[in-house]
Structures are given as C-alpha cells and as structure tokens.
Amino acid sequence: MPMYKVRPVHGARGAVLAEQLPTCMYRLPNVHRSAPPAAAPAQEEVDPSLQALESRQEEILKRLYELKSAVDGLSKMIHTPDADFDVTNIIQTDQHSPLTTNADLDLMLGKDYGALKDIVINANPSLPPLSLLVLHSLLCERYKILSAVHTHSSVKSVPENLLKCFGEQTKQQPRQEYQLGFTLIWKDVLKPQMKFSIQTMCPIEGEGNIARFLFSLLGQKYSAVTSTLIDSWVDTTIFQLKEGSSKEKGAVLRSMNAALGKTSWLVGNELTVADIVAWCALQQTGSASAAPANVQKWMKACENLAPFTSVIKLLK
C-alpha cells in the first residue's frame, strides 16, 4: 500500500489536465496601461499675514541694498593716507553752523533737575591727555565751568604742573551758578575714562573718543562727509601717529603735509577736533621737530590760539 496518493496531472494519452497553474511568482499591476488623469491639487489659500511679511522682507532687502551702495560711495571719498580721491572741494562747500551757538546740554548730558552737570575724567599722569586740556579751555570760552583737579589713591605722586593744569582756582561761586562741571582725576588707568552720569552709564574710554564728545558740546554741526573725514583723522592720529611704528608715523606726516597744502586746517578752513588731537599727538611723540613744512606752518597756527597756551606751558 502506498504512503499517500497524488492526483494525476496527466490524463489519457498524456493530455494535461485542466489546472490553474501559476505563470509567475506574484502579480503586479501593468504600469504601461493608460491611467486616468490625476486630480489637480487643491489651491491652498495664502495667509495674508505671510504675504505682508514677504513684502516687508523684500522692502527691507531693497533698502539694505541702497544703503550698501551709499556706504560704498562714501568709502571712496574718505581721505586717508592710501586714498587718492580729493574731497577738498566737497569740504569747502560744506554748510555747517558757525561756532557761536551752544549745544543743548540737557539733550546731550541729560536733564539736571537743578543739579550741576558734571563731567568726570580719569587720566594717567604718566601720559596726560593733552587734547582734553585744550578742549577744556575751549569749553571755558563757551560755558561757565566749575573746574577741579584731584588725585586718586592709586597714584603716589603727581607733578605740580599737572595739579594746576586748569590754572589757579580762585574764589568759587555756588555750584548752581555754573553751567557745567569739569573734574579731572589723576588715576592709574590704562586709557583715559570719562563719565557724566556716574550711576547710570559705562565710561567712555580713549582720548580720541572723549575728545570727540567734548568737542560736540561746542555745538558745531557737520555733514556726513566732513564728520567721516574728521573721525578718520582722529583715528589715524591716535592709532598710527601716536601708537604706530616709525613707518606709520612717517606715512601720517606725509598725508598731513599733503592735506595742509590745500587747506589751512586738516579738514576745511576751520579748527576741528582732528587738529587738536593731531597737534597734541605730535607734541607727545616728539615728532614736531621733524614735521614737513606745511605741518610746521599749521602747528604755529595752532599755537597762536589761546586754548593751546595751557598745554604749551605744561610741555616746558
């Protein structure tokens, strides 16, 4: 007897019985047949706030591009030792207010509410900021200033001439009679520091930055081009003429000589803070004797002005 029976797949005479035999392992739909067109995706509604945001972004990008083009144009007009663009004509036609109107001290220093606006400057006696002494004299010509000089405990001794750099302080009036206080403290600091709001502000550091601020109290207004040129001279004086190498100092002197061959002062035909800072830097670095002819003539013009007299006395 057989173990199991299997149904025959062949009939009589070898005919194959009708069976549903597989023709492949598995079936897939025919991808070549034409499929019905897919339905178009539904149109999504755009949020109006998103459209407004995109429009605002495009407008900001457009304004930034215009601003970049304007800055690129101004950068080509900055007169530095490496620039060959002549801005003398632009400066001469620059319209600015004469040095006769006072600045709004309430706007620049904050309202005093009856208290005296007091500017406090810390400086190291080993490297006195001469430009600040010149600016102090200029401010005294415009405002009624209460001046004072003190010595911090971090400094052991201060030369007598520095203690009297503001002159002899004679009989003083009540504080409320003055428009501005100017206090100089000889202190062991790396760079000069200035505050006019002791409790609420960080100090302004660096002789050039303090000089810019003090000169602004004189009420002088300049165009953007002139202001940029003045700032360029101040930075060049501090970082290259005063603190740079001998090669850098020589380049600055040549640039000054070229500029002073066209105008009476470094920027235009009037004294600016650039002239004050540059003159003081030449005195401190000892480069005055080796200065070119135009620079020598300009230095004499500075020394003929009364505000420079106090600094000249300190140097003797």
ZAMARGU-4260 file (C-alpha; in steps of 0.2 Angstrom, whole numbers, plus 5000, padded with zeros to 4 digits):
<rodrens>
0) 5000/5000/5000 | 5007/5017/4995 | 5011/5030/5009 | 5000/5044/5001 | 4991/5046/4984
5) 4994/5061/4972 | 4981/5066/4960 | 4987/5063/4942 | 4991/5078/4932 | 4991/5069/4915
10) 4976/5061/4908 | 4974/5048/4895 | 4987/5048/4881 | 4997/5061/4890 | 4985/5075/4890
15) 4987/5088/4903 | 4973/5090/4915 | 4965/5107/4916 | 4973/5115/4931 | 4976/5133/4936
20) 4995/5133/4936 | 5004/5149/4941 | 5014/5158/4927 | 5024/5169/4938 | 5029/5170/4957
25) 5017/5185/4960 | 5007/5198/4950 | 5010/5217/4948 | 4999/5229/4940 | 5003/5234/4922
30) 5012/5251/4923 | 5010/5253/4904 | 4992/5254/4903 | 4984/5272/4902 | 4979/5278/4919
35) 4966/5290/4922 | 4972/5308/4924 | 4976/5313/4942 | 4965/5326/4950 | 4973/5344/4951
40) 4979/5348/4969 | 4968/5360/4978 | 4974/5378/4978 | 4980/5382/4995 | 4975/5399/5002
45) 4990/5410/5006 | 4989/5418/5023 | 4988/5437/5022 | 5000/5440/5036 | 5013/5429/5027
50) 5011/5439/5011 | 5013/5455/5021 | 5029/5448/5029 | 5036/5443/5012 | 5033/5461/5006
55) 5041/5468/5021 | 5056/5457/5019 | 5058/5462/5001 | 5057/5481/5005 | 5070/5479/5019
60) 5082/5470/5007 | 5079/5484/4994 | 5083/5497/5007 | 5099/5487/5013 | 5105/5486/4995
65) 5103/5505/4993 | 5111/5509/5010 | 5126/5497/5005 | 5128/5507/4989 | 5128/5523/4998
70) 5141/5517/5010 | 5152/5511/4996 | 5151/5528/4988 | 5156/5537/5004 | 5170/5525/5007
75) 5178/5530/4991 | 5178/5548/4997 | 5187/5546/5014 | 5203/5554/5013 | 5216/5543/5021
80) 5235/5540/5018 | 5230/5527/5005 | 5216/5536/4996 | 5218/5547/4980 | 5201/5555/4980
85) 5201/5574/4983 | 5187/5579/4994 | 5194/5597/4997 | 5180/5605/4986 | 5167/5595/4995
90) 5173/5601/5012 | 5174/5619/5006 | 5156/5619/5001 | 5150/5610/5016 | 5137/5620/5025
95) 5139/5619/5044 | 5134/5630/5059 | 5147/5643/5065 | 5155/5640/5081 | 5144/5653/5090
100) 5129/5643/5096 | 5130/5632/5112 | 5125/5614/5112 | 5109/5608/5121 | 5117/5602/5137
105) 5101/5594/5143 | 5099/5584/5127 | 5117/5578/5127 | 5120/5576/5146 | 5103/5573/5152
110) 5092/5585/5162 | 5100/5590/5178 | 5084/5594/5188 | 5093/5608/5197 | 5110/5598/5199
115) 5126/5603/5191 | 5130/5593/5175 | 5147/5586/5180 | 5160/5578/5168 | 5172/5567/5177
120) 5188/5561/5168 | 5201/5549/5174 | 5218/5550/5167 | 5235/5543/5170 | 5248/5557/5175
125) 5262/5547/5166 | 5253/5551/5149 | 5242/5566/5151 | 5228/5568/5138 | 5234/5585/5131
130) 5219/5586/5119 | 5207/5586/5134 | 5216/5601/5141 | 5214/5611/5125 | 5196/5606/5124
135) 5193/5612/5142 | 5200/5629/5138 | 5188/5630/5123 | 5173/5625/5133 | 5178/5638/5146
140) 5176/5651/5132 | 5158/5645/5129 | 5151/5640/5146 | 5153/5644/5164 | 5163/5629/5170
145) 5167/5624/5188 | 5184/5615/5186 | 5193/5604/5198 | 5208/5593/5199 | 5210/5578/5211
150) 5222/5564/5214 | 5217/5546/5216 | 5224/5535/5229 | 5231/5523/5216 | 5244/5537/5211
155) 5258/5540/5223 | 5263/5557/5216 | 5258/5570/5203 | 5269/5584/5196 | 5264/5601/5202
160) 5261/5607/5184 | 5248/5593/5182 | 5239/5598/5198 | 5237/5616/5191 | 5233/5611/5173
165) 5217/5621/5174 | 5226/5636/5182 | 5224/5643/5199 | 5206/5640/5205 | 5202/5656/5214
170) 5186/5661/5223 | 5172/5650/5218 | 5154/5654/5216 | 5140/5642/5222 | 5138/5627/5211
175) 5121/5632/5205 | 5129/5647/5196 | 5139/5636/5184 | 5133/5628/5168 | 5145/5613/5168
180) 5157/5604/5180 | 5174/5598/5173 | 5183/5586/5185 | 5200/5578/5181 | 5206/5564/5192
185) 5224/5558/5190 | 5222/5540/5192 | 5232/5524/5187 | 5222/5519/5172 | 5227/5512/5155
190) 5217/5524/5145 | 5208/5540/5149 | 5190/5537/5155 | 5175/5549/5155 | 5158/5549/5164
195) 5145/5562/5165 | 5132/5551/5173 | 5141/5542/5187 | 5127/5530/5192 | 5119/5525/5175
200) 5132/5525/5161 | 5148/5515/5156 | 5164/5525/5154 | 5169/5532/5138 | 5187/5526/5135
205) 5201/5533/5124 | 5207/5550/5122 | 5200/5551/5104 | 5183/5546/5109 | 5182/5558/5124
210) 5189/5572/5113 | 5175/5569/5100 | 5162/5570/5114 | 5169/5586/5122 | 5171/5595/5105
215) 5152/5591/5101 | 5147/5601/5116 | 5153/5617/5107 | 5138/5615/5096 | 5147/5613/5079
220) 5137/5603/5066 | 5145/5595/5051 | 5139/5585/5036 | 5141/5566/5035 | 5156/5568/5023
225) 5165/5580/5034 | 5161/5571/5050 | 5168/5555/5042 | 5184/5564/5037 | 5186/5571/5055
230) 5184/5554/5063 | 5196/5547/5050 | 5210/5559/5055 | 5207/5557/5074 | 5208/5538/5072
235) 5224/5539/5061 | 5232/5551/5074 | 5228/5540/5089 | 5232/5523/5081 | 5246/5527/5069
240) 5254/5544/5073 | 5254/5541/5092 | 5254/5522/5094 | 5261/5516/5077 | 5278/5512/5071
245) 5290/5524/5064 | 5285/5519/5046 | 5266/5523/5050 | 5271/5539/5058 | 5280/5545/5043
250) 5265/5540/5032 | 5254/5550/5043 | 5265/5565/5042 | 5266/5565/5023 | 5247/5563/5022
255) 5245/5578/5034 | 5258/5588/5024 | 5248/5585/5008 | 5231/5589/5016 | 5238/5605/5024
260) 5245/5611/5007 | 5227/5613/5001 | 5218/5619/5016 | 5223/5629/5032 | 5217/5615/5044
265) 5216/5596/5042 | 5198/5597/5037 | 5192/5613/5029 | 5196/5630/5034 | 5191/5630/5052
270) 5199/5622/5068 | 5191/5604/5072 | 5194/5591/5085 | 5206/5582/5072 | 5218/5597/5073
275) 5218/5597/5092 | 5221/5578/5093 | 5234/5578/5080 | 5244/5594/5087 | 5244/5586/5104
280) 5250/5569/5097 | 5264/5577/5088 | 5269/5586/5105 | 5269/5570/5115 | 5278/5559/5102
285) 5292/5572/5099 | 5288/5572/5080 | 5285/5590/5079 | 5303/5595/5075 | 5304/5583/5060
290) 5287/5588/5053 | 5286/5594/5035 | 5285/5612/5030 | 5266/5613/5029 | 5264/5604/5045
295) 5276/5616/5054 | 5266/5631/5047 | 5250/5623/5054 | 5257/5619/5071 | 5262/5638/5073
300) 5244/5642/5068 | 5238/5631/5082 | 5250/5638/5095 | 5244/5656/5091 | 5227/5651/5098
305) 5224/5654/5116 | 5217/5637/5121 | 5234/5629/5116 | 5243/5640/5128 | 5240/5629/5144
310) 5247/5614/5135 | 5262/5623/5129 | 5266/5629/5147 | 5264/5610/5153 | 5277/5605/5140
315) 5290/5617/5146
</rodrens>
